[in-house]
Amino acid sequence: MKLDRIIVNPKRMNGQPCIRNLRITVRRLMELLAIYSISIHF
């Protein structure tokens, strides 16, 4: 299994890990999941 969706580029988003080809950090994604996962019912 190849995990290449998370990239680190010092020139993008201050070198924070980001989702490939998007300007959203992994940290922000995890924050959004933590906040809104309470209201999501499967």
N, C-alpha and C positions, 0 to 999 in steps of 0.2 A: 504494500500500500504506500503510495507516494503522497506525502503531505507537503504540498507546495502552495497552499493558499495563504499562508501567513508569511509575509516578507518583512525584512528589516533593511531600510535604506536610510543612511545618515542624512540624505538630502530631502527626505520626505517626512513630514510630521515629527521633526526633531529626533529622528532615529528610533521612534517607538514602533513596536511591532504592529503592522497594519494588515488588513485583509487585501489580498492581491487586487490591484487596479482600482481600489477604492480609497478614499481618504477618510477611512474610519478605523480607529485604533482598536486593537483587541480589547484593551481596557474598557473603552466606551461600549463596545458590544456586550461585554460581560455585565457592565452596569445596567444597560438597557434590559438585558434578560433578567437580571435580579429584580428590577423595579416592576416590570410588566409581566413577569411570569406568574404572579399572584392572580392576575385577572384573566389569564388564559386557562380555559378548561378544555380538556380533551374528551 
